[in-house]
Amino acid sequence: MSLWLNLGQLATRAGRLLPSFTDITSWLTTPTADGETLANPQGADATLTDVNCLQYTEGGDIDHIPLTNVITTSNAWELEFDINWSDFGNPFSGVSFISNADQSRWFRINGSDGNNLFIEGKIGTTLFREFDISADVTLSLNVTYRIKTVWSGTSVALYVDGVLKNTYNWVNNVESNTFSSLGRPAATNGTAKIANWKLTHNGVVEVHLPLQEGSGTKAYDVSGNGNHGVIVNSTWTTEDGIESWNHQYGFTPAVSSPVNDGSVNTGVRIDSANIVLKARFLWRGDNQDYLFGIYNATASQRFLFYQNNTQMRLVTPNGGHDLETVACIQNKFVDLEITSTSATLNGVSTQIDLTGVSQTADLRIFSNNVGTANADCDIQSFSIVKDGTLVIDYVSAQAGKFYDRVSNSLVSGTGSLVTNNIPALNTKTKQVIDFDGVADEVGTNYTPTGSDLVIDARVKFDSVTSQRTLWSCNANAGFWFRVENGSWDLYSRNAFIIENSTVITPEVGKTYDTRVEYNYSTDDWIARVKLSTDSTYTTIGTGNRLAPIINFEPVLLGQKGSSGYFDGQYHSFKLTEGGVTQVEYDFQNDIGTEFITDISGNGNGGIIAGGACGLGLFWGQRIPDSAGSIVSANYAIENGSTIINPAGFVHNGSECGVKLQKATKLNFYEGVTGIAYAPVTLTAGTYDFEMEITITHRADHEDYKSFFGGWNVGGTNGCVTIHASNNMVYLIAKATDGTVVAGSSNGRFTNTTAVFEGLFGIPTTYTVKRVGNTLKGFRDGVEQFSRDCTGKSFGHTFLNHYPIGYNGTGGTPDNSTVGTTVGDITYHRVRYTEGTSRDFEYNFSEASGNSLNDLSGNGNHGVVTSGAEGLVTRWSDSYIEYPADLHQYSFIPAQLIVTNCTDTSLNHTYTIEDTQNGKLRWVFNGDASTKIYFNTGSNRWTIQDSGGSVTKVGDTELPAEGSYGNGAVLAYSNHGLFLSTTEINITKLAQYDTDETTLTSTEKANNERYFG
């Protein structure tokens, strides 16, 4: 796919210049190293802009984010986050950073202003502590800081932007805490923007919330622990310069209808049973909410998918079908696939019949066909194959839109549709399996043969109440191991070996290694348990019992005698008999299937059976593990993702904008005295030379305006000047013998009286080269003229300086001898080469003052003089801003050309102006009264000036090429750029080219024009 960039936004406004083509290609495929900037090969690093974050407002609304799991600390811990205060609160109240539900633990930084701050709260005990940090820390409002606190022993160390400010004695031990929320569910003062909130305990990240989803109420945890949060009262906003997790590591977008009023018309009618409809979605809906639907009293036109009480239901012309229960799919991403004969939801298939379907209305997403009963859900993808042809293939884009990969266009809906960005994991994780405590089990296909046994299992409990069987073989006659109501039981041959052991009490949320050993020759049993983080086992019980009765029954995981179902995670399982490993599962293969690979090599693979919520829930968990792997941005789904988390690419589909280059420029103004010049005496001779200047025309040029070069009225000495007059740019080249080699009639860089059309606002490079006996002129790398100069000398012996932007009358350049300077011109680069040696080169990066640094290394530094307006107004920034919302357009032309209109006042080349309030406008010669714009009142594009207008009705996001009435024909110029991308990743940036592959010599030359 290609994403077209607006050259007007990238290169035309205020003479912005892009980096070189080679540099920017490699630059854009290199990820941001810090999440805040992109390395700029031609200047200052570019700052990411408009990064998603939370606006945290204390006061009447109690802003906080309750976490899925309570975090308990017992050793050293630390908390860090990005924060931008707009109000520090007061000496007694402010924005809190962490707390628990009963308010017995919390802390904050607050004060009357940034010079008078305190760190205070209740940490380690319920006692309130307060420490004045004003001697160590000064903060400012509306500035982003990275705050980090390290809590160890009885002290807290405070870091600001990575610098240790001080360590404060908190008096009591600070390590013993329970936390349940970001923020504090209590009304206090202070306001701030917060992002990248991370808590680390004992060196392990417990929770990390980037807070960059951009909409909705879910804050996703990227630590791998699944400790997601629910946002209460806080609102989404953006801030420049905050570390962007989305841009650095990627994300998966999902279009959402959070207030149940959204609807998207697919334009597809289900009038054939030969379809394949696929959707990936997260359901939060209520009874009678529709994911998609067409309802009609006529049975043949019914095709609906919605919530019906506790079931998700599909209605077809041949009846209704209950699919999965709502409880099995709610608040997690699942897959739906519908064919003519089956509907599969969350891995569970149901037979259906689409025979006779014949709709007369287009299918809608988020609602039924009349746009009511809208659903609260997130949709990541939605596609329909009809009669063997893929007709729509939607994936989520930004701003509540879908991108259709069939039509290569954005699809909008109605209502309050937004996009939630689910951040990618950058934590290595391993797959585990999750038993639902209802009916899940795994058959190992291995039957013990009568020998010594060792059974190892690593598990994590979601419940320790009732009976929770880890494994069994032939029920009571055989043997089993379980937890019942917070204690351990081991059973063999109809009697307990261990009963109600609490030597180590099993707890919910903790991971345990268990080992049970049986000595076949002595009938002795021993059970050992340890926390997974401990190095040694603790014996929880021993006993002796006659050999169990196996009866050719296999070992089962998760149940005993179709009861006592295990509720929690299995991380690993291994069964050893007679000193040989017979079964071993690590759950890293065949993810999402009904089969578990036996990595022992014995072929005793596991078979999954049963739970009410199918394979999606069973395979739906991963855990952090340094020996694991990075998984998809879709980790929040039940792990069936096909979209990877791409490493090494900028995720340009993120909400972020970026200023690609920061540079400066030098401006000259028509009718205002002032010049810049190089102190170089240019000797006469027939030597080769090259003059080059890159400028931006900001207005027409009348009279005689010089851009670069020497000028001699008397003509007794040679001169070479790039010049403008009467709406033309040309070279004046006069030899020392008075011969005019090039002039207004034979040295034109532009050959029409409408020379400046197409040049305004775009950096243009003019080059003059003498090579042997030929003098040539180039514009943007394309040769415009060639003149014979055999034996002619062009030295500037009369002038002892080489002026830039000067129309002098002789003598040393001086304000007193200058009549008028150039017109409205912006200078980006000037350089002069004599023979093979560069004499001087300026790129105007100084940004202020009256000195120009010579980049040639010859010390020919320039001097800027000015008239009454002073130097300050001469300097300004020149940079390219890559807008965050650029993806909304498939292509934005830099210029529009109108021809053949009977109203000749409309026949111009129009250049893109700034984006005003989200609207685009093209103007002629910088004049806002002569423009092309979208008239929302009449739903039409209008070409207008003071003399009249022509229009074309349509709801296209960009002006359509073609006839606009009165003979007017609108066409795009070839001044544009495109980005080649793979899904959300930029792979190439190049000049607009219809085949998107090969650039012609002219296009390559224009690359230098647009890319610097």
Secondary structure, 3 states (H helix, E strand, C coil): CEEEECHHHHHHHHHCCCCCHHHHHHHHCCCCCCCCEECCCCCCCEEEECEEEEEEECCCCCCEEEEEEEEEECCCEEEEEEEEEEECCECCECCEEEECCCCCCEEEEEEEECCEEEEEEECCCCCCEEEECCCCCCCCCCCEEEEEEEEECCEEEEEECCEEEEEEECCCCCCCEEEEEEECCCCCCCEEEEEEEEEEECCEEEEEECCCCCCCCEECCCCCCCCCEECECCEEEEECCCCCHHHHHCEEEEEECCCCCCEEECCCCCCCCCEEEEEEEEECCCCCCEEEEECCCCHHHCEEEEEECCEEEEEECCEEEEEEEHHHHECCEEEEEECCCEEEECCEEEECCCCCCCCCCCCEECCCCCCCCECCEEEEEEEEEECCEEEEEEEECCCCCEEECCCCEEECCECCCEEEEEECCCCCEEEEEEEECCCCEEECCCCCCCCCEEEEEEEEECCCCCEEEEEEECHHHCEEEEEECCEEEEEECCEEEEEEECCCCCCCCCEEEEEEEEECCCCEEEEEEEECCCCCCEEEEEEECCCCCCCCCCEEECCECCECCCEEEEEEEEEEECCEEEEEECCCCCCCCCEECCCCCCCCCEEEECCCCHHHHHCCEEEECCCCECCCCCCCECCCCCCCCCCCCCECCCCCEEEEEEEEEEEECCCCCCCEEECCCECCCCCCEEEEEEEEECCCCCCCEEEEECCCCCCCCCEEEEEEECCEEEEEEECCCCCEEECCCCCECCCCCCCCCCCECCEEEEEEEEECCEEEEEECCEEEEEEECCCCCCCECCCCCEEECCCCCCCCCCHHHCCCCCCCEEEEEEEEEECCEEEEEECCCCCCCCEECCCCCCCCCEEECCCCCCCHHHEEEEEEEECCCHHHCCCCCCEEEEECCCCHHHCCEEEECCCECCECEEEECCEEEEEEEEECCCCEEEEEECCEEEEEECCCCCCCCEEEECCEEEEECCCCEEEEEECCEEEEEEECCCCCCCCCHHHHHHHHHHHC
